[in-house]
Amino acid sequence: MRNRDLTPEIIGAAIKIHRKLGPGLLESAYEACLTYELERLGLRVERQRAVPLVYESVKLDCGFRAASAKRLFTQWTRRNYCPTFAC
């Protein structure tokens, strides 16, 4: 079975959110909205999943959080609506 391309759905949801909310909110607000929209489309979404950090064979609890689609949304918004990164 071949995976389908989800790009149009994800970008479409991001555009919808940005058109309704505009720029300037905290990333967490956009992340919550994007999660809602993607789940509404029937997609499974994980927000800020913890990724462990392994250093010299030791697993440390101070890893990082993998940004979900919110990072892509923020970057896309800045690139397309704030070319000078003013927002």
C-alpha positions as CSV (number, residue, x, y, z in Angstrom):
1,M,0.0,0.0,0.0
2,R,1.3,3.4,-1.0
3,N,1.1,6.4,1.4
4,R,-0.9,9.3,0.1
5,D,0.5,12.8,-0.1
6,L,-0.9,14.8,2.8
7,T,0.8,18.1,1.8
8,P,-2.4,19.7,0.3
9,E,-4.4,18.9,3.4
10,I,-1.7,20.2,5.8
11,I,-1.0,23.4,3.9
12,G,-4.7,23.9,3.4
13,A,-5.4,23.7,7.1
14,A,-2.5,26.1,7.8
15,I,-3.8,28.6,5.4
16,K,-7.3,28.4,6.8
17,I,-6.0,29.0,10.3
18,H,-3.8,31.9,9.2
19,R,-6.6,33.5,7.3
20,K,-8.9,33.3,10.4
21,L,-6.4,34.3,13.1
22,G,-3.7,36.3,11.2
23,P,-0.1,36.7,12.5
24,G,1.1,37.5,15.9
25,L,-0.2,34.8,18.2
26,L,1.9,32.4,20.2
27,E,3.0,29.3,18.5
28,S,1.0,27.2,21.0
29,A,-2.2,28.8,19.7
30,Y,-1.4,28.0,16.1
31,E,-0.3,24.5,17.2
32,A,-3.6,23.8,19.0
33,C,-5.6,25.1,16.0
34,L,-3.6,23.0,13.5
35,T,-4.0,19.9,15.7
36,Y,-7.7,20.5,15.7
37,E,-7.9,21.0,12.0
38,L,-5.8,18.0,11.1
39,E,-7.7,15.7,13.5
40,R,-10.9,17.0,12.0
41,L,-9.6,15.8,8.6
42,G,-9.1,12.3,10.2
43,L,-5.3,12.6,10.6
44,R,-3.5,11.4,13.7
45,V,-1.5,14.1,15.3
46,E,1.1,14.1,18.1
47,R,2.0,17.4,19.7
48,Q,5.5,18.1,21.0
49,R,6.6,14.5,21.3
50,A,9.6,14.0,23.6
51,V,12.7,12.7,21.8
52,P,15.4,11.2,24.1
53,L,18.9,12.4,23.9
54,V,21.7,9.8,24.0
55,Y,25.2,11.0,24.8
56,E,28.1,8.5,25.1
57,S,25.7,5.6,25.5
58,V,23.8,7.4,28.2
59,K,20.1,8.2,27.7
60,L,19.5,11.6,29.1
61,D,16.1,12.9,30.2
62,C,16.9,16.4,28.9
63,G,16.2,15.6,25.3
64,F,14.2,17.9,23.1
65,R,10.6,18.1,21.9
66,A,10.0,17.3,18.3
67,A,7.8,20.0,16.9
68,S,4.8,18.7,15.0
69,A,3.5,20.5,12.0
70,K,3.5,23.7,14.0
71,R,7.1,24.4,13.1
72,L,6.4,23.9,9.4
73,F,3.3,26.2,9.7
74,T,5.3,28.9,11.5
75,Q,8.1,28.7,8.9
76,W,5.6,28.7,6.0
77,T,3.7,31.7,7.5
78,R,6.8,33.7,7.9
79,R,8.1,32.9,4.5
80,N,4.8,33.7,2.7
81,Y,3.3,36.5,4.8
82,C,6.3,38.1,6.4
83,P,9.2,38.2,3.9
84,T,11.2,40.4,6.2
85,F,10.5,38.2,9.2
86,A,8.8,41.2,10.9
87,C,6.0,39.1,12.5
